[in-house]
Amino acid sequence: MLSLTETKIVIITTKEAFELWYSEHLNDDRKPQLWNKNDKGYNIHLVATAFEWVMALDLLAFLMTFSQELHIIQLQVVLSRLTEFTTGSQDYQRSLLKQIIL
C-alpha cells in the first residue's frame, strides 16, 4: 500500500498538473480543452493520472482485505411500484416497510 509520503506526492503532482493544464488550456468560452502530447506539463499529467489509478487500485486492495469480516453481511433489495405503495392498504404498506427494514 502507498505510504503517507507517496500519497502526498500523488496529490501534489495531480494538483500541479491540473493547474498547469487549466491555466493554459482554456478557450475563449472558458471551456477546458483536451490534453495534447505537445502541451507543457503533459508528462506530469500522465504521471499524475497513473498514480491516481495506482491509488484507486490500492484502495480497492485495502477494501478487499475486509472480505472475511464483511462476508456475514447480507443486503436485500426490495423493489415495488410507488403507485402500489401509495394506493395500497395500510397492511400492505406495513408489510413492505417490514421487508425493507428486515
N, C-alpha and C positions, 0 to 999 in steps of 0.2 A: 504494500500500500504506500501511497505517497506520504512523505513526511510533511511537517508543517512548513519547512523551508521550501520544498518543492511546490507545495500548494501556493505559497506566496509568489514564487517565481511565475507560475502559470497565470495567476490573477494579474500581476503587474504586466506580463508580456501581452496578455489579451487586452488589457486596458490601453497600453501604448499602441498596439497595432490598430485598435479601433480608432483612437484619437488621430493617428496619422492618416488613416484612410478617410475618416469622416471629414477632417479639415480640408482635404484636397479633392474629394470626390462628390461634391455637391454641385448639381447643375443649377441653372438659373431659377428653376422652380423649387429649389431647396429639397430636391428628392435625391437620395443617395444613388450612386452608380455602382455597378458590379466591379469586382477586382479585375485587374489586368496584370499579366505577368511582368509588364514593363513598369508598373506602378512602384513608387517609393514605398518601402515597408511591406512589399508583397511577401518576402521570405519570412519576415516576422509574423505576418498574418498566418502563413502556413504552419509555422511552429506553434503559434498560439492555438490554432484550430486542432492540430494533432494532440497537443497537451489537453485540450478541452475534452477530446474523445477519450484520452487516457484516464482523465479524472472521472468521466462518466462510467467507463468500464470498471474502474477501481471501486467506485461507489456500488456498482452492481455486484461486484465480487464480495464486497463487505456485507451487503444485504443478504447475499446467498449464504453467508456463514450462520445466519439465523434460521435457516430452513428447518433444522431439527426442532428448535423451540417453537416455531410457528406452525409446525405440522399439525398440531392438535386443533388449530383454529379452523372453523368452518364458516363459510359465507353462503347465505341463501338469498337469491334474488327473486322477488315476487312481483310479477307484472300484472296489472289489471287496467281496464279502461277507466278513465276518470268518470265517464257518464254512469258506469255501473256503480261506482263508489258513491257518487253524489245522489243518484236517484234510488239506490237500493235501500233496503230496510236497515234499521239500526243494528239488528242482529248480524246482518251481512257485513256491515261496516266494522263491527266489533271483531268478527272473525278475521277480517282482513288485517286489522290492526294487530291482532294477536299473532298472526302469521309473520307479520313484519317484525314485531318485537322479538319473537322466538327465533 
